[in-house]
Amino acid sequence: MNSEAVSEQNKFIARDLSWLEFNGRVLEEAADTENPLLERLKFIAIFMNNLDEFLMVRFSGLKNLIAGGYNAKDSFGYLPQDLFPLVKAKIGLLNKRLYSLYHEKIKAELEKNKIVEKKAEQLSAEQKRFVKKYFDTELFPIVTPIAVDQGRPFPVLPSKTIAFAVLLSRYSSQNLAIIPVPEGISRAVELPSEKDEFNFILVEEILRMNLENFFRGYKLCESSLFRIVRDSEILVDEEYAPNLLRAIESEVKKRSRANVIYMEAEKNCSSILLEMLSTGLGYPQQEVAQIEANMDLTYLFDLIKKVPRTELTFQSFVPGKREYENIFEKISEEDLLLHMPYQSFDPTVDLIRSAANDDNVLAIKMTLYRTNEGSAIVQALKEAAKRKKQVTVVVEIKARFDEERNINWVKELEEAGCHVMYGIAGMKIHSKITLVVRKQEGKIRRYVHLSTGNYNETTSKIYTDLGYFTVNDDFAKDISDVFNMITGYSVPSRWKRIIASPYDLRQYFCELIDQEIAYQKKYKNGFIFAKMNSLEDPRIIEKLYEASSAGVKIKLIVRGICCLLPGVAQISENIEVRSIVGRFLEHSRIYLFNNNGMLRVFLSSADWMRRNLDHRIELLFEIYKDELKEYLKFVMDTCWKDNLKAWNLLPDASYIKNKKDGEKFNAQEFLIKHHCL
């Protein structure tokens, strides 16, 4: 059967529904009793944070399309007004699962382990005294009640604000006041506890106990917590924005006034109070989600750090380390491949630090997409500029939800003397590349680093990524050309070692797939094995369907969004898809093509998504060294064997755990033991 004769909805999974399925798999890690208890809390917080971002971008986007009267099907066969109720229903199911899991199961397990959240009526006399003092000295001075009346409009509350709505009366009048829960302090407050116990109370519970203190002379009739999420998509006409940095800054500031696209309130909130809130926020009352639980469980991130119970977390490990005296000499001797977090990220940092302090280094060129607070790499770049080296940094200020941080990096780097580029109009620079130019034995030598992940010391400990170091001259020429293209007006020449989007990356992938189809027809050995974060590009999916129909065996490890339906008769029956959701976030992109037994192996910053192939500068590069190719094939085979954290995608778009009889196998734990001390 030709896949073109099948309707889009029968051969694709809607992107948003697939993403929600992925977040459901994250939530199931919180339900997995094989995971340590505090790690299960972390998965709940990750799920909650993920869902908020989805609401702020994808959910709000659907709402905006419907409000604007958009009436065309997407690439997967859905009209916005048809997809929206499916997405909304799925969000409702996930939230129901979240709160039943946390409040009915995990809280009980926390209490068994003497980690207890206290409500006002459960406090001991000592704890009551502590709470009273904490309110008087810490909370009362910083909390500001906000009156709402004819002269004082409803306050502008930032996205993800939790606040109390308080209904007051005096004489014959009723008044509304808002008390935002302060963001600058921890929501989980540790209480005096018995030995080996950890008691805590939420800030909002302390405020609830003391609301009357803010409204002297008024009767408190009712109060309810509520929470809002605002549309956070940034819309900038980059081609016509005279100063992209200022345009992005301006759009970020507008987020606090963007439309409310999701709102929740406590179950006991009366219809009168709910109507006041809905009117003030411009949000339909009938769409407010009313819950009987703690709001915004991302506070669990902070709680985990406070609980001193290492036996309830994953066992720590020391990443494997590369031994060398001089990073430049080591890279000159051999190409290096680092696999984080199983191997230390230190050589990447060391390359930039050494370049900053080496008198023979003339220039450093680097892309920064997302990096961490207190970044040693950023500090090294600033030091290099102070030492009068030519430092060029391409900072992608459009990295979603990191815009403010990246704007700050831009200003710091510019003040230090670095030449900073903000990106290219209409494109995100998502490739992760570094070029160090060094004078060596009277000649110029260029050191190259390419990666599947960001230059981020924090995420390098929790994301699986691959970094590649080389002094190969063809690579060096190509990367020099890439920087000239990004920072100037250079038209790219034909590269020898890399392929880039948006120029020819999709076409190159299609040619590689076509080659496997040809080998399958001639030698019956067509095989594709790929690992990525997301698979969403319809043209790539159609090409994979074509390969499957020709008999090519295809194995895909896709962590998140997968819009391809595997195992469908006469369309994708030769395709298998698995998703690994575990201790580490699977972030590396690896592409293997059998090539008639002469295996070709590629690494990339790009997923098989339209945004990566059409609207970002991404790089694909081939690994030629046999020992490195063998290692990457070993990694792929190891991941495919996982029967504890891997999920199989079924032809009906559902996922089931990849459980098989025999020995249990966790790929990530195996790789820890393989590499680490």
C-alpha positions in Angstrom: 0.0 0.0 0.0 1.3 3.4 -0.9 1.4 5.7 2.2 0.2 8.6 0.1 -3.2 6.9 -0.2 -3.6 6.8 3.5 -5.0 9.8 5.4 -2.6 11.9 7.4 -4.4 11.0 10.7 -3.9 7.3 10.0 -0.2 7.5 9.2 1.0 10.3 11.6 0.6 11.1 15.3 -0.2 14.7 16.0 2.8 16.4 17.4 1.1 17.9 20.5 -0.5 14.6 21.4 2.8 12.8 21.0 4.6 15.3 23.2 1.9 14.8 25.9 2.4 11.1 25.7 6.1 11.7 26.3 5.4 13.8 29.4 3.1 10.9 30.5 6.1 8.6 30.4 8.1 11.1 32.5 5.3 10.9 35.1 5.4 7.1 35.0 9.0 7.3 36.3 7.5 8.9 39.4 5.2 5.9 39.7 8.1 3.4 39.3 8.9 2.0 42.7 12.3 0.8 41.3 13.4 4.5 41.4 14.5 6.0 44.8 11.7 8.0 46.5 13.3 11.4 46.2 14.1 10.8 42.5 10.4 10.0 42.0 9.6 13.5 43.5 12.0 15.0 41.0 10.2 13.3 38.1 6.9 14.8 39.3 8.6 18.3 39.3 10.0 17.7 35.9 6.6 16.6 34.6 5.0 19.8 36.1 7.7 22.1 34.6 7.4 20.4 31.2 3.6 20.8 31.2 3.8 24.5 32.1 6.1 25.1 29.1 3.7 23.2 26.9 0.8 25.3 28.1 2.8 28.5 27.6 3.8 27.7 24.0 1.9 24.9 22.3 -1.4 25.1 24.1 -1.5 28.9 23.8 -0.6 28.6 20.1 -3.6 26.3 19.4 -5.8 28.8 21.3 -4.5 31.7 19.2 -5.0 29.8 15.9 -8.6 29.1 16.9 -9.2 32.7 18.1 -7.8 34.0 14.8 -10.2 31.9 12.7 -7.4 29.7 11.3 -9.1 27.0 9.3 -6.4 24.8 7.7 -5.2 21.3 8.5 -1.7 20.9 9.8 0.8 18.4 8.3 -0.7 15.6 10.4 -4.3 16.1 9.2 -5.7 18.1 12.1 -7.7 21.4 12.2 -6.8 23.5 15.3 -10.4 23.3 16.5 -10.4 19.5 16.2 -7.0 19.0 17.8 -7.7 21.4 20.7 -10.3 19.2 22.6 -8.0 16.2 22.2 -5.1 18.1 23.7 -7.2 19.5 26.5 -8.7 16.1 27.4 -5.2 14.6 27.5 -3.9 17.4 29.8 -6.9 16.7 32.1 -6.0 13.0 32.2 -2.4 13.7 32.9 -3.3 16.1 35.7 -5.6 13.6 37.2 -2.9 11.0 37.1 -0.4 13.5 38.6 -2.4 14.4 41.7 -3.7 10.9 42.4 -0.1 9.6 42.2 1.3 12.3 44.4 -1.4 12.6 47.0 -2.6 9.0 47.2 0.7 7.1 46.9 3.9 9.1 47.1 2.9 11.3 50.1 2.2 8.1 52.0 5.6 6.7 51.1 7.2 10.0 52.2 5.5 9.8 55.5 6.7 6.2 55.9 10.2 7.6 55.5 9.4 10.4 58.0 9.2 13.1 55.4 6.0 14.9 56.3 4.2 17.9 54.9 2.3 19.6 57.8 -1.0 21.5 57.7 -2.0 24.1 60.2 -4.0 21.7 62.4 -1.1 19.2 62.5 1.5 21.4 64.0 3.0 20.8 67.4 3.2 23.6 69.9 6.9 24.1 69.0 6.2 24.1 65.3 3.4 26.7 65.8 5.8 29.0 67.6 8.3 28.6 64.8 5.7 29.3 62.1 4.5 32.4 64.0 8.0 33.7 64.2 8.7 32.9 60.6 5.6 34.7 59.5 6.4 37.8 61.6 10.0 38.1 60.6 10.2 36.6 57.1 6.9 36.7 55.4 4.9 39.7 56.7 7.6 42.2 55.8 7.8 41.1 52.1 4.2 40.1 51.3 2.0 42.9 49.9 -1.8 42.6 49.8 -3.3 44.2 46.6 -6.7 45.7 46.8 -9.0 45.5 43.7 -11.7 48.2 43.4 -12.7 51.0 41.0 -9.6 53.0 41.6 -7.2 50.0 41.8 -7.5 47.6 38.8 -6.8 43.9 39.0 -3.0 43.4 39.3 -0.8 42.2 36.5 0.5 38.8 37.8 3.4 37.1 36.0 3.0 33.7 34.5 3.0 30.8 37.0 2.1 33.1 39.9 0.3 31.4 42.8 -1.8 33.9 44.8 -4.6 34.1 47.3 -7.9 35.7 46.3 -9.5 37.0 49.5 -13.1 38.1 49.8 -13.6 40.8 52.5 -16.5 42.7 54.0 -16.9 45.8 56.0 -20.2 47.3 56.8 -22.4 46.5 53.7 -19.7 46.3 51.1 -17.6 43.4 49.8 -14.1 43.8 48.6 -11.6 41.6 46.7 -7.9 41.5 47.5 -5.0 39.5 46.0 -2.0 38.2 47.9 0.7 36.8 45.6 2.8 34.0 47.2 6.3 35.5 47.1 8.6 34.0 44.5 12.0 34.9 46.0 11.8 32.5 48.9 11.5 28.7 49.2 7.9 27.4 49.2 8.9 24.4 51.4 9.8 25.7 54.9 11.6 23.2 57.1 10.0 22.8 60.6 11.5 21.8 63.9 11.4 18.0 63.9 12.2 14.9 65.9 15.5 13.2 65.2 15.5 11.3 61.8 12.4 13.2 60.8 11.9 15.9 58.2 8.8 18.0 58.6 8.0 20.9 56.3 5.2 23.3 55.6 4.4 25.3 52.5 4.6 29.1 52.5 1.0 29.3 51.2 -0.2 27.3 54.3 1.6 29.8 56.6 0.0 32.7 54.7 -3.4 31.0 55.0 -3.0 30.8 58.7 -2.3 34.5 58.9 -4.4 36.1 56.2 -6.4 38.2 58.8 -3.2 39.9 59.7 -3.2 41.7 56.4 -6.7 43.1 56.7 -7.2 44.7 60.0 -10.7 46.0 60.5 -12.2 43.8 57.8 -14.0 40.5 58.0 -12.4 37.7 56.0 -15.4 36.0 54.3 -13.5 33.6 52.0 -10.1 32.8 50.5 -8.8 30.6 47.8 -5.5 30.0 46.1 -5.4 30.3 42.4 -2.6 30.0 39.8 -2.3 31.3 36.3 -0.1 30.5 33.2 0.3 33.1 30.5 1.1 32.8 26.8 4.9 33.0 26.6 5.6 32.7 22.9 7.9 35.5 21.6 7.0 37.1 18.3 9.7 39.2 16.7 9.9 40.2 13.1 13.6 39.6 13.1 14.2 40.7 9.5 12.9 44.2 10.3 13.9 44.5 13.9 16.8 47.1 13.8 18.3 45.7 17.1 17.5 42.1 17.7 18.8 42.2 21.3 16.5 45.1 22.2 13.6 43.5 20.4 13.9 40.2 22.3 14.3 42.1 25.6 11.1 44.0 24.9 9.2 40.9 24.0 10.4 39.1 27.2 9.1 42.0 29.3 5.7 41.7 27.6 5.3 38.2 28.9 3.9 39.4 32.3 1.0 41.1 30.4 0.3 38.3 27.9 -3.1 36.5 27.8 -3.8 34.0 30.6 -4.1 30.7 28.8 -4.6 28.4 31.8 -5.9 28.9 35.3 -6.6 26.7 38.3 -8.2 27.4 41.6 -8.9 25.4 44.7 -11.9 23.1 44.7 -13.7 25.0 47.4 -13.5 28.3 45.7 -17.1 29.7 45.5 -18.7 30.7 42.2 -18.8 34.3 43.4 -15.1 34.5 44.0 -14.3 32.5 40.9 -16.4 34.9 38.8 -14.4 37.9 40.3 -11.1 36.2 39.4 -12.2 35.2 35.9 -13.4 38.7 35.2 -10.2 40.3 36.5 -8.0 38.0 34.6 -10.0 37.9 31.4 -10.3 34.1 31.6 -13.5 32.1 31.0 -14.9 30.9 34.3 -16.1 27.6 32.9 -12.5 26.7 31.8 -10.9 27.1 35.3 -9.5 23.8 36.5 -10.5 23.3 40.2 -8.1 21.0 42.1 -7.9 19.5 45.6 -4.2 19.5 45.9 -1.0 21.6 46.2 -0.5 23.8 43.2 2.7 23.9 41.1 4.6 20.8 42.3 7.8 22.2 40.9 8.5 23.2 44.6 9.6 19.6 44.9 12.9 20.5 43.2 13.7 22.7 46.2 12.4 20.2 48.7 14.6 17.4 47.5 17.7 19.5 48.1 16.7 20.1 51.7 16.1 16.5 52.7 19.4 15.0 53.9 18.6 11.4 52.8 21.1 10.2 50.2 19.7 6.6 50.5 16.6 7.9 48.9 18.4 9.2 45.8 20.3 7.6 42.9 23.7 6.4 44.0 26.3 8.9 43.1 29.2 8.1 40.7 32.4 9.7 39.5 32.4 10.2 35.7 35.3 8.5 33.9 38.2 10.9 33.2 40.5 11.3 30.3 44.1 11.4 31.4 46.4 14.0 29.8 48.8 16.8 30.7 48.0 19.2 27.9 44.7 19.2 26.1 46.2 20.5 22.8 48.8 17.8 22.8 46.1 15.2 23.5 43.8 16.3 20.7 46.9 16.5 18.3 47.6 12.8 19.1 44.1 11.5 18.4 40.5 12.4 17.9 38.6 12.4 21.2 35.1 11.3 21.8 33.4 12.1 25.2 30.2 10.5 26.3 28.5 12.6 29.0 27.5 12.1 31.8 29.4 8.8 31.9 32.6 10.6 31.1 33.6 14.0 32.5 32.8 17.2 30.7 36.1 18.7 32.1 38.1 18.4 28.9 35.6 20.6 27.1 36.0 23.3 29.8 39.7 22.7 29.8 39.9 23.4 26.1 38.5 26.9 26.5 40.4 27.6 29.7 43.7 26.5 28.2 43.0 28.5 25.1 42.3 31.6 27.3 45.7 31.2 29.1 47.9 29.9 26.3 50.0 32.6 24.7 50.1 30.7 21.5 46.3 30.9 21.0 45.3 33.7 18.7 41.5 33.3 18.5 38.5 31.5 19.9 35.2 31.1 18.1 32.3 29.6 19.8 28.5 29.1 19.7 26.5 29.3 23.0 22.8 28.2 23.0 22.1 27.4 26.6 24.7 27.6 29.4 24.6 27.6 33.2 24.9 30.2 35.9 28.5 30.8 36.9 29.7 29.1 33.7 33.4 28.4 33.7 33.4 28.5 29.9 31.9 32.1 29.9 34.5 33.1 32.5 37.3 31.7 30.3 36.0 33.5 27.2 36.0 36.8 29.2 39.5 36.1 30.4 40.7 35.3 26.8 39.3 38.7 25.6 41.1 40.5 28.4 44.3 38.9 27.3 43.7 40.5 23.9 42.8 37.3 22.0 40.3 37.5 19.2 37.2 36.1 20.8 34.0 35.7 18.8 30.9 34.3 20.5 27.6 33.6 18.8 24.9 33.7 21.6 21.5 32.5 20.5 19.3 34.9 22.4 16.2 33.3 21.1 16.7 30.1 23.1 13.2 29.7 24.6 12.9 30.5 28.3 16.7 31.3 28.4 16.3 34.6 26.6 16.9 36.7 29.7 20.0 34.7 30.8 21.5 34.8 27.3 20.9 38.5 27.1 22.9 38.9 30.3 25.7 36.7 28.9 25.8 39.0 25.8 26.3 42.1 27.9 28.9 40.5 30.1 30.9 39.1 27.1 30.7 42.5 25.3 31.9 44.4 28.3 34.9 42.0 28.6 35.9 42.7 25.0 34.4 39.7 23.1 32.9 40.2 19.7 29.3 38.9 20.2 26.8 37.9 17.6 23.1 37.5 18.5 22.1 35.1 15.7 20.7 35.4 12.2 17.3 36.8 11.3 14.8 34.0 10.9 17.2 31.3 12.2 18.2 29.9 15.5 21.9 28.9 15.7 21.5 25.5 17.4 24.8 23.9 16.4 27.4 23.5 19.2 30.8 24.3 17.8 34.1 25.7 19.0 37.2 26.6 17.0 40.5 27.4 18.7 43.2 29.0 16.4 46.7 28.3 17.8 50.2 29.1 16.5 52.2 26.0 16.7 55.8 25.3 15.5 55.6 28.4 13.2 52.3 27.3 11.7 48.6 27.9 12.4 46.7 24.9 13.7 43.0 24.8 14.4 41.4 22.8 17.1 37.7 21.8 16.7 35.1 20.8 19.1 31.6 19.6 18.0 28.8 18.4 20.2 25.3 17.0 20.3 24.6 19.1 23.4 25.1 22.5 24.9 28.1 24.0 26.6 26.5 23.7 30.0 28.4 22.2 32.9 25.2 21.5 34.9 23.2 19.6 32.2 26.4 17.7 31.2 25.8 15.8 34.5 22.2 14.8 33.7 22.0 14.8 29.9 23.5 12.1 27.7 25.5 13.9 25.0 28.6 13.3 22.8 31.5 15.7 22.3 34.1 15.3 19.5 37.5 16.9 19.4 39.8 16.9 16.4 42.5 18.8 14.6 41.6 17.3 11.2 42.3 20.1 8.7 39.2 19.4 6.6 37.0 19.7 9.7 38.9 22.9 10.7 38.3 24.5 7.2 34.6 23.6 7.3 34.1 25.0 10.8 36.0 28.2 9.9 33.6 28.5 6.9 30.6 28.0 9.1 31.7 30.8 11.4 32.3 33.1 8.4 28.8 32.3 7.2 27.2 33.0 10.6 29.1 36.2 11.5 29.5 37.7 8.0 28.1 37.5 4.5 30.0 34.4 3.3 28.1 32.0 1.0 29.1 28.5 2.1 31.3 26.5 -0.2 31.0 22.8 -0.6 32.0 21.3 2.8 34.1 18.2 3.1 33.2 16.9 6.6 29.9 18.5 7.6 26.4 19.0 6.3 24.4 21.9 7.5 20.8 23.0 7.7 18.9 24.8 6.4 20.9 24.3 3.3 21.1 20.6 2.5 20.7 18.5 5.7 17.2 17.1 5.0 18.2 16.3 1.4 21.4 14.6 2.7 19.4 12.4 5.1 17.0 11.5 2.3 19.9 10.5 0.1 21.3 8.3 2.9 17.9 6.6 3.3 17.7 6.2 -0.5 21.1 4.5 -0.5 19.8 2.0 2.1 16.7 1.4 -0.2 19.1 0.7 -3.1 21.2 -1.7 -1.0 18.1 -3.5 0.2 16.9 -4.0 -3.3 20.3 -5.3 -4.5 21.8 -7.0 -1.4 18.9 -7.4 1.1 20.9 -5.7 3.8 19.4 -2.2 4.1 19.4 -1.0 7.8 19.0 2.3 9.5 19.5 2.8 13.3 19.0 6.3 14.6 18.7 8.0 18.0 17.2 11.5 18.5 15.1 13.6 20.8 12.2 14.0 18.4 10.9 12.8 15.0 8.4 15.2 13.5 9.4 16.1 9.9 6.8 14.7 7.5 9.2 14.4 4.6 11.7 12.4 6.6 8.8 10.2 7.9 7.5 9.6 4.4 11.0 8.7 3.3 11.3 6.2 6.2 7.9 4.7 5.2 9.2 4.3 1.7 12.3 2.5 3.0 10.2 0.3 5.2 8.0 -0.6 2.3 11.1 -1.6 0.4 12.2 -3.9 3.2 14.8 -1.8 4.9 14.9 -2.6 8.6 14.7 0.5 10.7 15.2 0.9 14.5 14.6 4.3 16.0 15.3 5.5 19.6 13.2 8.6 19.9 12.9 10.0 23.5 10.2 12.6 23.0 7.9 13.5 20.1 7.5 10.8 17.5 4.9 11.5 14.8 5.7 8.3 12.9 3.5 5.3 13.4 5.5 2.1 13.4 4.4 -1.5 12.7 1.6 -0.5 10.3 1.0 -3.2 7.7 2.4 -2.3 4.2 3.5 1.1 5.4 5.9 0.8 8.4 5.9 -2.8 9.3 9.8 -2.8 9.2 10.1 0.1 11.7 10.4 -0.2 15.4 10.4 2.8 17.7 11.5 2.9 21.4 11.7 5.8 23.9 14.1 5.7 26.9 13.0 7.8 29.9 15.3 7.3 32.8 17.8 8.8 35.3 19.4 10.9 32.5 17.7 12.8 29.8 18.6 11.1 26.5 19.8 14.1 24.4 22.4 12.7 22.0 21.7 12.4 18.3 23.3 9.4 16.5 22.6 8.2 13.0 23.8 4.9 11.7 23.5 3.6 8.1 24.6 0.1 7.2 25.9 1.2 3.8 26.2 -2.4 2.5 28.2 -3.5 5.5 30.6 -0.5 5.5 28.9 1.3 8.4 28.5 5.0 8.2 28.1 6.8 11.6 27.0 10.4 12.1 26.6 12.7 15.1 24.4 15.9 15.0 22.9 18.7 16.9 19.7 18.2 14.9 16.7 16.1 15.4 14.4 15.0 12.5 12.1 18.0 13.0 11.1 20.7 10.6 12.4 23.4 12.9 15.8 21.8 12.9 15.9 21.2 9.2 14.4 24.5 8.0 14.7 27.2 10.7 18.0 26.4 12.5 21.7 26.2 11.7 22.5 22.7 12.6 25.5 20.5 11.8 25.8 16.8 10.9 29.3 15.3 10.9 30.6 11.9 10.1 32.8 9.8 12.4 35.5 8.0 10.4 37.8 6.4 13.1 36.9 2.7 13.3 37.2 2.5 17.1 34.9 5.5 17.6 32.4 4.1 15.2 32.5 0.8 17.1 31.9 2.6 20.3 28.9 4.5 19.0 27.4 1.3 17.6 28.0 -0.3 21.1 26.1 2.6 22.7 23.1 2.2 20.3 23.0 -1.6 20.8 23.2 -1.0 24.6 20.2 1.4 24.5 18.2 -0.9 22.4 18.6 -3.8 24.9 17.1 -1.7 27.7 14.0 -3.5 29.2 13.5 -1.4 32.3 13.4 2.2 31.1 12.5 1.7 27.4 9.0 2.0 26.0 7.8 0.5 22.7 5.6 2.7 20.4 2.7 0.7 19.1 0.7 1.1 15.8 -2.2 2.6 17.7 0.1 5.5 19.0 0.2 4.1 22.5 3.4 3.2 24.4 4.1 0.1 26.5 7.1 -0.8 28.6 9.7 -2.9 26.7 9.5 -5.7 29.3 10.9 -9.0 28.2 11.6 -12.2 30.0 15.1 -12.8 31.2 17.7 -10.6 32.9 16.7 -7.0 33.6 18.8 -4.5 31.8 19.0 -0.7 32.4 21.1 0.8 29.6 22.0 4.0 31.6 23.1 2.1 34.7 25.1 -0.3 32.5 27.0 2.6 30.9 27.7 4.1 34.4 29.4 0.8 35.4 31.1 0.6 32.0 32.7 4.1 32.3 32.7 5.3 35.9 34.3 4.8 39.2 
